[in-house]
Amino acid sequence: MSQSIPISWSNAEVSIPLEQLPLEQLPNTDLVLRCQEGVCPDKAAFTELLRRYQSHVDKILYHLAPDWQDRADLAQEIWIRVYRNIKRLQEPVKFRGWLSRIATNLFYDELRKRKRVKPPLSLDAPRNIEDGEMDWEIAADGPGPDEDMATREFYSHLHEAIADLPEAFRTTIVLREIEGLAYEEIAEITGVSLGTVKSRIARARQRLQTDLQVYLNP
């Protein structure tokens, strides 16, 4: 049974079937469903999903591995895996979280291959934490040379502090503070309980606050 959406026009209502809408106007869920029909994913629908979420994948990889020169190759491999496995996604509404999980897992697979001990992570801007536990933002109105140097020094130490976190803590803090994902989404991506996610984020914040105490409370 086809679905349709009502469109008001003067005093009349016209229903346009979803299947007749341009791909650009379809909800993400319907694009995923189209990709799950037939033997192979619908190429046009998949291309539209890629267009909508390419920046999301690039952002995850940038913050996990800012110094990797081959992030584009890794992003391509992520989309190849998505194309091959999209039919297995049982809840199309959760496509974004599923995509994030594939990106994160593939990154750590590659990390293990390279035997990297401490992959440098980056926060390209300080973040305000919603619950007010920690404020990374340094407000300044026309900073002078000394203030600018202090800000750069803060960022440098912040990057080092993030990179020094245990792997599990790094992943959760990036997904929470950089990607802005909900605790439930992070639990699904990392495959741990909601309580574990909250505990890791709290401990990561506490450790970062300790490491950066001199900058947070001058």
Stockholm file with secondary structure:
# STOCKHOLM 1.0

chainA/1-218         MSQSIPISWSNAEVSIPLEQLPLEQLPNTDLVLRCQEGVCPDKAAFTELLRRYQSHVDKILYHLAPDWQDRADLAQEIWIRVYRNIKRLQEPVKFRGWLSRIATNLFYDELRKRKRVKPPLSLDAPRNIEDGEMDWEIAADGPGPDEDMATREFYSHLHEAIADLPEAFRTTIVLREIEGLAYEEIAEITGVSLGTVKSRIARARQRLQTDLQVYLNP
#=GR chainA/1-218 SS CCCEEEEEETTEEEEEEGGGSCGGGSCHHHHHHHHTSSSSCCHHHHHHHHHHHHHHHHHHHHHHCTTCTTHHHHHHHHHHHHHHHGGGCSCGGGHHHHHHHHHHHHHHHHHHHHTCSSCCCCCSSCCBCTTSSCBCCCCCSSCCHHHHHHHHHHHHHHHHHHHTSCHHHHHHHIIIIISCCCHHHHHHHHTSCHHHHHHHHHHHHHHHHHHTHHHHCC
#=GC SS_cons         CCCEEEEEETTEEEEEEGGGSCGGGSCHHHHHHHHTSSSSCCHHHHHHHHHHHHHHHHHHHHHHCTTCTTHHHHHHHHHHHHHHHGGGCSCGGGHHHHHHHHHHHHHHHHHHHHTCSSCCCCCSSCCBCTTSSCBCCCCCSSCCHHHHHHHHHHHHHHHHHHHTSCHHHHHHHIIIIISCCCHHHHHHHHTSCHHHHHHHHHHHHHHHHHHTHHHHCC
//
